[in-house]
Amino acid sequence: MKDDNSKDLRPVDAHDGASMSNSFSRRGFLQMVGGGIIVFYSTSPVALAQERGSRESRYPTDFNAYVRIGEDGRVTCFVGKIEMGQGIITGLAQMCADELDVSLDSVDMVMGDTDLCPFDFMTVGSRTTRDTGPRLRRAVAEARSVLLLLAAEKLELPEDRLDTNDGFVFDKNNPANKVSYASLTEGKQIERRLEGEPEVEPLAEHTVCGVEYDRTDGRVKVTGEAKFSGDIRVDGMLCARILRPPAHGATLLSADTSAAQKIPGVQVVREGELVAVLHEHFDIADRALSTVKAEFREPEATLDNDNIHAHLIGIAPEGEVVEEKGNLAAGEKLATSVFERVYCNGYVAHAPMEPHTAVADVKGNKATVWASTQGPFSLKDQVAASLGFPAENVRVITPFVGGGYGGKSRGQQALEAATLSKLAGKPVQVAWTREEEFMYDTFMPAAAVRIRSGLNDANQIVFWDYVAYFCGSRSSEPFYAIPHYRVVSRGNWGGRGPAGPAHPFGVGAWRGPGSNSNNFARESHIDLMATAAGMDPVEFRLLNLTDKRMIRVLKAAAEKFSWTSAPTPSGRGHGVICENYVDTRVSTIAEVAVDRQTGGVKVKRIVCAQDMGECVNPAGAHAQISGGITMGLGFALSEEIDFKGGKVLTRNYDTYNITRFSWTPEFETIVIDNKVDPPSGGGEPAITTTGAVIANAVHDALGVELLRLPLTPARLKAALNAGK
Amino acid sequence: MPDSISFNLNGRSVSIEVDGERPLLWVLRSDLGLTGTKSGCGEGHCGACTVLVDGEPVRSCQTPVREAAGKQVMTIEGLSSNGKLHPLQEAFIKHYALQCGFCTPGMLMSAYSLLLSNPNPSREQIVEAMEDNFCRCGTYSRIIEAVRDTAQQLRGEA
């Protein structure tokens, strides 16, 4: 996704019969990218599994990273991840610049194009920096070694006399004797495939990583030049509006499209229950759809926000033990006080500013799809299966994605565009309206967590019995020093489709999947025990922590906040929490003011300290922390999908209140200077602390127990009345 | 029956034959090919489609194109000139006041309009003027800084 990514968005016919997700067409790729040095790098699945646990063992034995050094000296990185605002377009380029000793502005990124980029999993889980980053580094390290080899020949010097700096290879004994990368690659097409593990630059020697850089996509995004999927124009393209049922599970009885058909330029497409109206202009297609008269049969609706948690707890699968230690019964014998609570969270929408959008151009037995997606490679397979094409006949191109947060993993809109393009015989754009976005979003699932725990006379947590319903396992493991505990997960956060009988509509990953619910439960319960112990919540946590990195972030946050000790509830509206998000340690402290009359909460100040291992771009990391917490204020205070069975009653931003300008607190964010641990990612950790820290701050202000997010004014007033 | 509508768009006059009831947003994006202005909610809540008509911010998804007739329309494509960014655009980059970038054109148009009418806005005035522009990535605090920084620069205080 170079700055001028609009230039090369036409399909390039470079297939030679092999699906890239199985065996990448190297010949086609080489034809497309031209001359220079090209390094393909693959990490063995075994190495990957060792690197990051079992999940990565599904990684194909294909190339995982490529880099090209062109004849103009420019460096291009091809990665299968996508840019949706999180800033990896800059971070990955920094890693490349570091390893190759070139300036950041000489690096171009090509991202999420299934014909040009190596297979990668979806862009999810804050995994790009920690998983894709090291693979890219190794490919780049190999490219550098090729340059050294070429320079050794050209300068007639042994390789160990040579070093690299700012796009040149030079003689260590005579730095003036040097040769540019551009001249080394001129007139050559050198292809290297690397299987081993080249030596990468030690963390301490990084000079581009760890430095603050502006976003490399900043310029195109402030001028309006940046292309999102809805900005793609293909000759002859029609915009589609699709007839939607009033509720999930409703069936179409009849549809009369005769009025729409009379509108000049409108094409009606019908196949089975799919009814769509197409026109050159979106707004005219939209108007045409409003003339369609349709009848549906709706299923009986029973579930709503009042009974959903009882339903979920009742229907939950037996689940599995995530982690356990000691013996719960033995732990309970040590306890002098026991606490049991159930914490609940509602359905939350992703609500990206860019609704799901795709353009599909199906010609003959080939398809090109431009889509706002977090998973171009899985989408490619889905499109192929849906059209009945071999996978190699489908190319997915990912323009800039206007926010994803886990919600653009599924690809429904792209499948719709592909189907309609095939049926209409023309390129088709499907851009969901906001209403469709709320209807077909895969929400953060409603979830519940039951915790039973105990303290001894020294205020140490001695046992912890934790059962999570429908919020998976992430962030469910207690990082406090507890001798006897068990964590059971009963039901995941959803998968990518409608989750069977559990939920009345689709649920799925939502920025920090599961963690938002698990953190709210764990940290609320920690404060419940601190309250009973009559202790300050920072001191109570320090008493029960042994994890040194966690203690460091907690102390850093408390110091920045100028935290003073007081038992909670103190009436001050100060809340604190700790979180270990897949190795990234976070501690957040909030100050809130609560209006007891209205139940309204004003978040005044947020301090967040994060230890994310090596921080590639501190400016980007700070932006992810404050941005994530700003977004998180919505699910903490107001965001909750209203529904009746499969009917999603929330339709637009007038009834779904996301964070706005006036909510913005003062931020102080700290990124721990860590030159020891590898990068562990920063797109998600901070946001997952938000619900918990606001709940603890509100509890500290009001002294009432808060067992359900979001903390709406109505819920706070009810809690205050119940406490009287 | 199409109407003949003329207006000034980013300093150039344009004349088009369209149904005057069509939303300005889609005429800009679809008929005129200026895709910098975004569609976020279709109902005028989110501000992604903000453009200026005679210097005033309007929700182009809710504005029939006939209302632009004879007026000056400015979109994000008109903010920089000859490849030189406006100081507000520079400040957005410098302050990391954007992430996914989808709300950014609307944010910039609202902020630009604010600075036209108030060269020295307080934090509260920025918040008030921008309140109906939504950013899901959560860059508000940085946008406020970028607008204040730009105001200072344009007043020659930086």
Interface residues (C-beta under 8 A of the other chain):
Chain A: M84 G85 Q86 G87 D214 R215 D217 G218 R219 V220 K221 V222 T223 G224 E225 A226 K227 F228 G230 D231 R233 C239 E280 H281 F282 D283 I284 A351 P352 M353 E354 P355 F400 V401 G402 G403 G404 Y405 A431 T433 R434 E435 A619 G620 H622 A623 S626 G627 G628 I629 T630 M631 G632 N652 Y653 D654 I658 T659 R660 F661 S662 W663 T664 P665 E666 F667
Chain B: R22 P23 L25 W26 R29 S30 D31 G33 L34 T35 G36 T37 K38 S39 G40 C41 G42 E43 H45 C46 A48 T75 I76 E77 L79 S80 L85 Q89 F92 I93 K94 Y96 L98 Q99 C100 G101 F102 C103 T104 P105 L108 I126 V127 E128 M130 E131 D132 N133 F134 C135 R136 C137 G138 T139 Y140 S141 R142 I143 I144
